[in-house]
Amino acid sequence: MASDLTECMAVVRALAAASRFRRWNSSPRSCVGEIPRAKHAGSMALDIARGVLTEIDEMIGFIARQGERLNMPVPNCRAVYRLVKGLELATQSRVVNPR
């Protein structure tokens, strides 16, 4: 099964834009969650905690839309996109309508 990063790079290559990106030098162990990447939560996690929109549309949403346009399977990217959008909506309604 491909990872979302593999899907992203396939779409970028199909768009003939791979040379515009530097190689990502992250440890494979951090990619699968075996070791933490950083001590802070990350900007999207902080956005979700605050109940504001994340940059998911511009990142994974873009890849999902381009994958569909290019008729390329990107199921992991679509799943991540939908999960984050669900978190955004749930958090926004919680922040707007606290019980």
Contact map, one row per residue, 1 for C-alpha under 8 A:
111000000000000000000000000000000000000000000000000000000000000000000000000000000000000000000000000
111101100000000000000000000000000000000000000000000000000000000000000000000100000000000000000000000
111111100000000000000000000000000000000000000000000000000000000000000000000100000000000000000000000
011111110000000000000000000000000000000000000000000000000000000000000000010110000000000000000000000
001111111000000000000000000000000000000000000000000000000000000000000000000000000000000000000000000
011111111100000000000000000000000000000000000000000000000000000000000000000000000000000000000000000
011111111110000000000000000000000000000000000000000000000000000000000000110110000000000000000000000
000111111111000000000000000000000000000000000000000000000001001000000000010010000000000000000000000
000011111111100001000000000000000000000000000000000000000000000000000000000000000000000000000000000
000001111111110000000000000000000000000000000000000000000000000000000000000000000000000000000000000
000000111111111000000000000000000000000000000000000000000000001001100001000000000000000000000000000
000000011111111111000000000000000000000000000000000000000000000000000000000000000000000000000000000
000000001111111111000000000000000000000000000000000000000000000000000000000000000000000000000000000
000000000111111110000000000000000000000000000000000000000000000000000100000000000000000000000000000
000000000011111111000000000000000000000000000000000000000000000000000000000000000000000000000000000
000000000001111111100000000000000000000000000000000000000000000000000000000000000000000000000000000
000000000001111111111000000000000000000000000000000000000000000000000000000000000000000000000000000
000000001001101111111000000000000000000000000000000000000000000000000000000000000000000000000000000
000000000000000111111100000000000000000000000000000000000000000000000000000000000000000000000000000
000000000000000011111100000000000000000000000000000000000000000000000000000000000000000000000000000
000000000000000011111110000000000000000000000000000000000000000000000000000000000000000000000000000
000000000000000000111111000000000000000000000000000000000000000000000000000000000000000000000000000
000000000000000000001111100000000000000000000000000000000000000000000000000000000000000000000000000
000000000000000000000111110000000000000000000000000000000000000000000000000000000000000000000000000
000000000000000000000011111000000000000000000000000000000000000000000000000000000000000000000000000
000000000000000000000001111101100000000000000000000000000000000000000000000000000000000000000000000
000000000000000000000000111111100000000000000000000000000000000000000000000000000000000000000000000
000000000000000000000000011111110000000000000000000000000000000000000000000000000000000000000000000
000000000000000000000000001111111110000000000000000000000000000000000000000000000000000000000000000
000000000000000000000000011111111111100000000000000000000000000000000000000000000000000000000000000
000000000000000000000000011111111100000000000000000000000000000000000000000000000000000000000000000
000000000000000000000000000111111100000000000000000000000000000000000000000000000000000000000000000
000000000000000000000000000011111111000000000000000000000000000000000000000000000000000000000000000
000000000000000000000000000011111111000000000000000000000000000000000000000000000000000000000000000
000000000000000000000000000011001111100000000000000000000000000000000000000000000000000000000000000
000000000000000000000000000001001111111000000000000000000000000000000000000000000000000000000000000
000000000000000000000000000001000011111000000000000000000000000000000000000000000000000000000000000
000000000000000000000000000000000001111110000000000000000000000000000000000000000000000000000000000
000000000000000000000000000000000001111110000000000000000000000000000000000000000000000000000000000
000000000000000000000000000000000000011111000000000000000000000000000000000000000000000000000000000
000000000000000000000000000000000000011111101100000000000000000000000000000000000000000000000000000
000000000000000000000000000000000000000111111100000000000000000000000000000000000000000000000000000
000000000000000000000000000000000000000011111110000001000000000000000000000000000000000000000000000
000000000000000000000000000000000000000001111111000001110000000000000000000000000000000000000000000
000000000000000000000000000000000000000011111111100000000000000000000000000000000000000000000000000
000000000000000000000000000000000000000011111111110000000000000000000000000000000000000000000000000
000000000000000000000000000000000000000000111111111111000000000000000000000000000000000000000000000
000000000000000000000000000000000000000000011111111111000000000000000000000000000000001100100000000
000000000000000000000000000000000000000000001111111100000000000000000000000000000000000000100000000
000000000000000000000000000000000000000000000111111100000000000000000000000000000000000000100010000
000000000000000000000000000000000000000000000011111110000000000000000000000000000000000100110110000
000000000000000000000000000000000000000000000011111111000000000000000000000000000000000100010000000
000000000000000000000000000000000000000000000011001111100000000000000000000000000000000100000000000
000000000000000000000000000000000000000000110011000111111000000000000000000000000000000100000000000
000000000000000000000000000000000000000000010000000011111110000000000000000000000000000000000000000
000000000000000000000000000000000000000000010000000001111111100000000000000000001001100000000000000
000000000000000000000000000000000000000000000000000001111111110000000000000000001000000000000000000
000000000000000000000000000000000000000000000000000000111111110000000000000000000000000000000000000
000000000000000000000000000000000000000000000000000000111111111000000000000000000000000000000000000
000000010000000000000000000000000000000000000000000000011111111100000000000011011000000000000000000
000000000000000000000000000000000000000000000000000000011111111110000000000011001000000000000000000
000000000000000000000000000000000000000000000000000000001111111111000000000000000000000000000000000
000000010010000000000000000000000000000000000000000000000011111111100000000010000000000000000000000
000000000000000000000000000000000000000000000000000000000001111111110000010011001000000000000000000
000000000000000000000000000000000000000000000000000000000000111111111000000000000000000000000000000
000000000010000000000000000000000000000000000000000000000000011111111100000000000000000000000000000
000000000010000000000000000000000000000000000000000000000000001111111111110000000000000000000000000
000000000000000000000000000000000000000000000000000000000000000111111111110000000000000000000000000
000000000000000000000000000000000000000000000000000000000000000011111111000000000000000000000000000
000000000000010000000000000000000000000000000000000000000000000001111111000000000000000000000000000
000000000000000000000000000000000000000000000000000000000000000000111111100000000000000000000000000
000000000010000000000000000000000000000000000000000000000000000000111111110000000000000000000000000
000000100000000000000000000000000000000000000000000000000000000000110011111000000000000000000000000
000100110000000000000000000000000000000000000000000000000000000100110001111111000000000000000000000
000000000000000000000000000000000000000000000000000000000000000000000000111111100000000000000000000
011100100000000000000000000000000000000000000000000000000000000000000000011111110000000000000000000
000100110000000000000000000000000000000000000000000000000001101100000000011111111000000000000000000
000000000000000000000000000000000000000000000000000000000001100100000000011111111100000000000000000
000000000000000000000000000000000000000000000000000000000000000000000000001111111110000000000000000
000000000000000000000000000000000000000000000000000000000001000000000000000111111111000000000000000
000000000000000000000000000000000000000000000000000000011001100100000000000011111111100000000000000
000000000000000000000000000000000000000000000000000000000000000000000000000001111111110000000000000
000000000000000000000000000000000000000000000000000000000000000000000000000000111111111000000000000
000000000000000000000000000000000000000000000000000000010000000000000000000000011111111100000000000
000000000000000000000000000000000000000000000000000000010000000000000000000000001111111110000000000
000000000000000000000000000000000000000000000000000000000000000000000000000000000111111111000000000
000000000000000000000000000000000000000000000001000000000000000000000000000000000011111111100000000
000000000000000000000000000000000000000000000001001111000000000000000000000000000001111111110000000
000000000000000000000000000000000000000000000000000000000000000000000000000000000000111111111000000
000000000000000000000000000000000000000000000000000000000000000000000000000000000000011111111100000
000000000000000000000000000000000000000000000001111000000000000000000000000000000000001111111110000
000000000000000000000000000000000000000000000000001100000000000000000000000000000000000111111111000
000000000000000000000000000000000000000000000000000000000000000000000000000000000000000011111111110
000000000000000000000000000000000000000000000000001000000000000000000000000000000000000001111111111
000000000000000000000000000000000000000000000000011000000000000000000000000000000000000000111111110
000000000000000000000000000000000000000000000000000000000000000000000000000000000000000000011111110
000000000000000000000000000000000000000000000000000000000000000000000000000000000000000000001111111
000000000000000000000000000000000000000000000000000000000000000000000000000000000000000000001111111
000000000000000000000000000000000000000000000000000000000000000000000000000000000000000000000100111
